[in-house]
Amino acid sequence: MQSDTDWAVEAVQHASSAPDFAIQKLLSGTHRKLLTLVVINDGARVLLGLKKRGFGAGFYNGFGGKVDPGETIEEAAQRELQEEACITAELKDAGVLVFVFDDQPQPWEVHVFTASSYVGEPAETDEMRPQWFTHTDVPFDSMWADDLIWYPYLLRHEYFRGVFAFRQTTKLAWHTMLPPSPDS
Ligand SMILES: Nc1ncnc2c1[nH]c(=O)n2[C@H]1C[C@H](O)[C@@H](COP(=O)(O)OP(=O)(O)OP(=O)(O)O)O1
């Protein structure tokens, strides 16, 4: 799978309320940092992990990280799921999130996957402490601010694409959600 998010550029160009930094950074064509995120969803509960160190420490999130050189996005998602939660799963594309920051030059492109089942037993690792949450009890107060916006799509099994502008790395300043592309 290749990264293909020109829709994000169009989305900020057509949104009159998009912050200038988001428009400029997405239009500049700067190479995007590719990341993955996997949320196991058994139909009633999601498996999240409490991030123990590094970027986003203290937040609950799915399992994922940066795509390494030479890896496909799905290979990276599988590797991070194994490294962070000690499981493997048949992954399904769930959506794409583009993050643009006023204080970082490079936009991020996060490819989100779900799986309804998995192989192995979720276990705590150096990076994450896995925990199940029912769909009605997802701990949004202890998650990234954008999660509250796109989790409903994920829980409805509805493919999503979103662009999120952050100030000072973590403060959500603006967002837009787009309809699925015709081929998704
Ligand atoms: N805003 C927001 N919402 C939801 N999810 C995320 C964000 N920002 C994020 O970074 N993420 C996700 C995307 C990734 O799954 C992780 C961050 O990956 P990170 O731990 O930095 O990547 P690793 O490759 O594991 O890093 P190292 O620890 O190996 O350096 O959070």
Ligand as a Chemical Component Dictionary entry (heavy atoms), coordinates in Angstrom:
data_LIG
# 
_chem_comp.id                   LIG 
_chem_comp.type                 NON-POLYMER 
_chem_comp.pdbx_formal_charge   0 
_chem_comp.three_letter_code    LIG 
# 
loop_
_chem_comp_atom.comp_id 
_chem_comp_atom.atom_id 
_chem_comp_atom.alt_atom_id 
_chem_comp_atom.type_symbol 
_chem_comp_atom.charge 
_chem_comp_atom.model_Cartn_x 
_chem_comp_atom.model_Cartn_y 
_chem_comp_atom.model_Cartn_z 
_chem_comp_atom.pdbx_ordinal 
LIG N1  N1  N 0 -3.022 12.579 17.857 1  
LIG C1  C1  C 0 -2.965 11.258 17.801 2  
LIG N2  N2  N 0 -4.093 10.534 17.828 3  
LIG C2  C2  C 0 -4.051 9.213  17.759 4  
LIG N3  N3  N 0 -2.907 8.488  17.637 5  
LIG C3  C3  C 0 -1.792 9.176  17.596 6  
LIG C4  C4  C 0 -1.753 10.560 17.670 7  
LIG N4  N4  N 0 -0.476 10.957 17.599 8  
LIG C5  C5  C 0 0.263  9.843  17.487 9  
LIG O1  O1  O 0 1.504  9.760  17.380 10 
LIG N5  N5  N 0 -0.534 8.765  17.462 11 
LIG C6  C6  C 0 -0.134 7.388  17.371 12 
LIG C7  C7  C 0 0.516  7.009  16.084 13 
LIG C8  C8  C 0 1.435  5.908  16.517 14 
LIG O2  O2  O 0 0.694  4.690  16.602 15 
LIG C9  C9  C 0 1.834  6.293  17.927 16 
LIG C10 C10 C 0 3.142  7.047  18.001 17 
LIG O3  O3  O 0 4.175  6.220  17.590 18 
LIG P1  P1  P 0 5.579  6.241  18.346 19 
LIG O4  O4  O 0 5.446  5.512  19.620 20 
LIG O5  O5  O 0 6.116  7.611  18.381 21 
LIG O6  O6  O 0 6.384  5.401  17.307 22 
LIG P2  P2  P 0 7.453  4.269  17.562 23 
LIG O7  O7  O 0 7.948  3.905  16.214 24 
LIG O8  O8  O 0 6.888  3.161  18.384 25 
LIG O9  O9  O 0 8.508  5.096  18.344 26 
LIG P3  P3  P 0 9.788  4.673  19.166 27 
LIG O10 O10 O 0 9.330  4.574  20.596 28 
LIG O11 O11 O 0 10.252 3.357  18.607 29 
LIG O12 O12 O 0 10.712 5.813  18.912 30 
LIG O13 O13 O 0 0.795  7.109  18.411 31 
# 
loop_
_chem_comp_bond.comp_id 
_chem_comp_bond.atom_id_1 
_chem_comp_bond.atom_id_2 
_chem_comp_bond.value_order 
_chem_comp_bond.pdbx_ordinal 
LIG N1  C1  SING 1  
LIG C1  N2  SING 2  
LIG C1  C4  DOUB 3  
LIG N2  C2  DOUB 4  
LIG C2  N3  SING 5  
LIG N3  C3  DOUB 6  
LIG C3  C4  SING 7  
LIG C3  N5  SING 8  
LIG C4  N4  SING 9  
LIG N4  C5  SING 10 
LIG C5  O1  DOUB 11 
LIG C5  N5  SING 12 
LIG N5  C6  SING 13 
LIG C6  C7  SING 14 
LIG C6  O13 SING 15 
LIG C7  C8  SING 16 
LIG C8  O2  SING 17 
LIG C8  C9  SING 18 
LIG C9  C10 SING 19 
LIG C9  O13 SING 20 
LIG C10 O3  SING 21 
LIG O3  P1  SING 22 
LIG P1  O4  DOUB 23 
LIG P1  O5  SING 24 
LIG P1  O6  SING 25 
LIG O6  P2  SING 26 
LIG P2  O7  DOUB 27 
LIG P2  O8  SING 28 
LIG P2  O9  SING 29 
LIG O9  P3  SING 30 
LIG P3  O10 DOUB 31 
LIG P3  O11 SING 32 
LIG P3  O12 SING 33 
# 
